[in-house]
Amino acid sequence: MTKANLTPMMVQYQKIKDQYPDAFLFYRLGDFYEMFNEDAVKGSQLLELTLTTRSHSAKNPIPMCGVPHKAVQNYIDILVDQGYKVAICEQMEDPKLAKGMVKREVIQLVTPGTQTDTGAAGAKRNNYLTALTMPAQKQFGLAYTDLSTGELKAAQMTNLDMVVNELMSLQTKEVVVDDTIADDFLDRLRQLGMLISHQDDVQGSAEVSYVEQDLNTATLKQVVGLLVTYVTVTQKRSLAHLQRAVAYEPASFLKMDHSSQVNLEITQNLRTKKKSGTLLWLLDETKTAMGGRLLKQWLDRPLIDRGAIEDRQSKVAALLEHYFERSNLQEELVKVYDLERLAGRVAFGSVNGRDLIQLQTSLEQVPQIEHTIEELGDPIFKSLLQNLDPVSDVADAIRAAIVPEPPLSVADGGVIRDGFNAQLDEYRDAMRHGKNWLAEMEAHEREVTGINNLKIGYNHVFGYYIEVTKVNLDKLPTDRYERKQTLANAERFSTPELKEKERLILEAEEKSVALEYQLFVTLREQVKTAIGRLQKLAAIIASLDVFQSFAVVSEDYHFVQPQLVAGHNLKITQGRHPVVEKVLGRQTYVPNDVTMDPDTNILLITGPNMSGKSTYMRQLALTVIMAQMGCFVPAEAAEMPIFDQIFTRIGAADDLISGQSTFMVEMQEANRALSNATANSLILFDEIGRGTATYDGMALAQAIIEYVHNRVHAKTLFSTHYHELTALADTLKELKNVHVGAVERDGDLVFLHQMQPGPADKSYGIHVAKLAGMPNSLLGRAEVILQDLEEAADQEAPKLSAPTTAPEITPVTPQAATPTTAPAASESAPTPVDEQLSLFGDAADLTPAQAKVLQQISGLNLMGMTPMAVMNEVYKWQQKLSK
């Protein structure tokens, strides 16, 4: 259908649609929201709706589908959750009073980043909308907000990797950009599943001026202005709850790149992608939605300031020592609703009577919470108590105005209490008296007519009426009533008196509903003026909730307060992996020590697969994170430094989107650690080098260990199956060998899960294969092959580079010695003499160096050495003989 043939309604629709080409347009028509053309075709598929057409007789009918307006939120959520935008187009005037086309306009654009109705499932999660600019080369501005709570933060960054890591850590679904961001970078973000929205100009407004007043750089102001402008343009409603932007430095927190957060399963289970089985799952004993969100924020950003960490730990300790006060606090917190999101709904104007009752109930708990904290008698809470504002004036205002159990809608009356407003009481009195009059009239008419089932009723079309069944019509006095409506089994009538009373009652009802709504809006505006106070109160209650959660977990799982030290001494006694322990049970889990004095920076971990090496490494990282969050830790005692960064390479993962193999991802993650780690960092490397050929892998692993040892000096746990690397302890003074114990009993492998000093004696790979249920014939063949390989290795050991301790490291790739090809045997060849060949010729011809080497060979205990140790000895002999 051409534009010339479009109806006025479709012309209006298309004009609005052209303003929102990247969104589904929900166009209000009566009781439905309709979609047309491409929106209808695609929307019907995504929402499983019936696709129909408009203008059936036209040559090209218009595809069409719709959803009921009362159920629209569910359909909006489905589309937004799948990464789409939805423009809600409303009727802006009463169709009965409109002249010509009903005026319509978009009242809100709902996007993945601006969605505020998250439901119960998302109560403890933030939904961040992020903005990004690049005003100068290698200078990025990043800002993010949760529109439901008003949180707003901004930071400056210097490279793309930092930006991507921050976006992924925030789990942002939508990124707002201007024309300073390159297209190739936007493509990279789209590959990561982020919706890109464009906002090319920053509009000056009171909201922008307010939120950016604490920012001190042009970059931060630009990106915050971009973000707030986009929110203003799309939401088209009050943003009074947006908080003043807070500038933050990522370096002010314990830094973890996204891969480290994923590997450590801090908030998401690697296998199920859910919360269960994560550190967040273990620590979350919060009682409020606000506390749950704050806990996750603390998990994402552990502290590096010793004073702030110890302040949190002291609050946890105080609650841990006062069981009854803590129990009272929990009971009070359970009754506190989501103050942050309630404040957001007040600002948006979407709050209803039930929301205000929730707000009142929450505020009524504050005096009791304050009393409970005072009973602790600990000065550590003095500052918190001084800032605890119960906002009692708001609670009093709601209590005076709103009925205890209000209806869901605020537009149909029944929300405001009797006695709150004299005019409203008059209207209600008129309505009650009118209805009493109707009841009296009904009784009187029954008596006069003798019709016992005569009744007075009401409907929206005909108003009040007197209904008489047809079998009783002959009992009616002539001309007593005026006929109004005929039904199948009855007749409906009216009288002048009934019409007058109807006018009075309906007028009172109409005025009553209008006045109630006006009174509700006035109360809502009064509450809006207290939004800032409500948000500060919410922050204090959320922190108390997290502290009590830490105390509960610490008590339940026997955690201890770690001692933070200024140096580089790390000593954890009987440490445990808290999540694994919760799953297995305390009696089953085997604890382990982690001891790294200031002179020990690398623990080289060997032992069989499945023995617990990765768990041992992860438990150290989780212990560090918990300690620097302010929580107690899973150990009998803990003394530890404050770490600035954690880097991990644990497990195997392909980056299928970028077409990168497991080994490439492994090398990239290792490179990030080597490039960015400091002496105050923690590095966890699990089986580095196993993704390539043996000699390549061994060479890389050795070179990486040496690099960390000689240049980085970070506390490092390095697990490996290359037993040859254990010889590095002889030459690298900051490295120590440890291994996970395992024993053979009747041919079966038994894991001890106990970390022991020194290197493991062998790998036990075939034993692990046996535990996995491999066929016995296969295992037997593997034993034969292993024996052959070991014999060949004894005959022909590769020459590996000796460890270097020089500042400039040039790793040497190991190369196998080239075997000498034996001459082919022939029938005429002489029979070989069975005699021992001399290594150096006749003893009389030996130099002193050769004689000394020969003496060392004679005294060598080969059965007590690893292949790597033997290789290093051979290297030393070679150096002596070449002099």
DARA-V231042 format. One line per field, one symbol per residue. ss: DSSP state (H for helix, E for strand, - for the rest). phi: phi as a letter, one per 30 degrees, with the letter a starting at -180 (. if undefined). psi: psi as a letter, one per 40 degrees, with the letter a starting at -180 (. if undefined). Layout:
BEGIN
ss=???
phi=???
psi=???
END
This chain:
BEGIN
ss=--HHH--HHHHHHHHHHHHH--EEEEEEE--EEEEEHHHHHHHHHHH----EEE-------EEEEEEEHHHHHHHHHHHHH---EEEEEEE------------EEEEEEE---------HHH-----EEEEEEEEE--EEEEEEEE----EEEEEEE--HHHHHHHHHHH---EEEE-----HHHHHHHHH---EEEE-------HHHHHH------HHHHHHHHHHHHHHHHHH----------EE--HHHE-EE-HHHHHH---------------HHHHH-----HHHHHHHHHHHH--E--HHHHHHHHHHHHHHHH-HHHHHHHHHHHH----HHHHHHHHHH----HHHHHHHHHHHHHHHHHHHHHHHH--HHHHHHHH-----HHHHHHHHHHE-------------E-----HHHHHHHHHHHHHHHHHHHHHHHHHHHH-----EEEEE---EEEEEEEHHHHHH------EEEEE---EEEEE-HHHHHHHHHHHHHHHHHHHHHHHHHHHHHHHHH--HHHHHHHHHHHHHHHHHHHHHHHHHH---E--EE-----EEEEEE--HHHHHHH-------EEEEE-----EEEEE------HHHHHHHHHHHHHHHHH---E---EEEE----EEEEE-----E----E-HHHHHHHHHHHHHHH-----EEEEE-------HHHHHHHHHHHHHHHHHHH--EEEEE---HHHHHHHH----EEEEEEEEEEE--EEEEEEEEEE-------HHHHHHH----HHHHHHHHHHHHHHHHHHHH---E---------------E---------------------------HHH--HHHHHHHHHHH---HHH--HHHHHHHHHHHHHHHH-
phi=.dddcddeddddeddddddbdcbdcccdbicbccbbhdedddddddchcdccbciedddbedeaaabdddcddddddddddcjccbccccdcadedcdcidddbadcaccbedcdccciddcdcbdccccbbbbdbehbccbbbbcddcidbbbacbcadddddddddddhdcbbcbcddcdddddddddddicdcccbdbccdaddddddcdcdcbdddddddddddddddddchadcddddddcdbceddbddbddddddedhdbbdedcicdeicddedddcdcbddddddedddddbddbdddddddddddddddddbdddddddddddedcddddddddddddicdcddddddddedddddedddddddddicddceddddcdcdhdddddddddccddbddddccciiccddidbddddddddddddddddddddddddddddicdcdbcbabddcidaccbdddcddddddidbcdbaccdcabcbbbedddddddddddddddddddedddddddddddddceedddddddddddeddddddddddddchdbddcdcddcdbbcchdbddddddddjddcdcdbdbbbdecccbcccbkddidjdddddddddddddddddjddbdadabbadcccbbbbbbicadcdddicdedddddddddddddcdbdccccbccidjddbdededdddddddeddddccdiddbcbcacdddddddddbcdccbcbbcdabcbhicccdchcdbdidddadiddddddddjddddddddddddddddddddddbddccddeccdeccbecddbddddddddddbdcddddddbddddbidddcddeddddddddddcdcddccdedddedddeddeddddd
psi=hiddeiidddddddddddegdeihhhhhgbeihiiibdddddddddefihhaiigdeidgihiiiiiiddeddddddddddeeiihhhhiheihddeihahhhiiheihhideehdgeiddedeiihhhiihigdihfhihhiiihddeehhiiiiieiddddddddddefidhhhiaeehidddddddddeehhhihheihhhiddddddedeieiddddddddddddddddddfihfeehihhhhihdeeihhhiddddddefdehhddeeidheiddddegfieiddddddddddddgiiehdddddddddddddddegddddddddddddehagdddddddddeeeiadddddddddddeedddddddddddfhededddddehhefddddddddddhidgiidieeeiediiiedhddddddddddddddddddddddddddddehdehihahiddeaiihhhideedeehihfdihhdihideiihiiidddddddddddddddddddddddddddddddddeeddddddddddddddddddddddddddefiihihhidafhhhhhfiihdddddddidddhhiiihhgidehehhhhiiiieeedddddddddddddddedeiiigidihhiihidihhighihhigddefhiddddddddddddddeiaeeihhhhhfheeeaidddddddddddddddddddfihhhhiiegddededddehdehihiihiiihhfeihhhefhhiiiiididfdddddddefiiddddddddddddddddddddghihihiiieidhhgihhihihhihhiihiideiihihgihihdeaiddeiidddddddddddehgdeeiiddddddddddddddde.
END
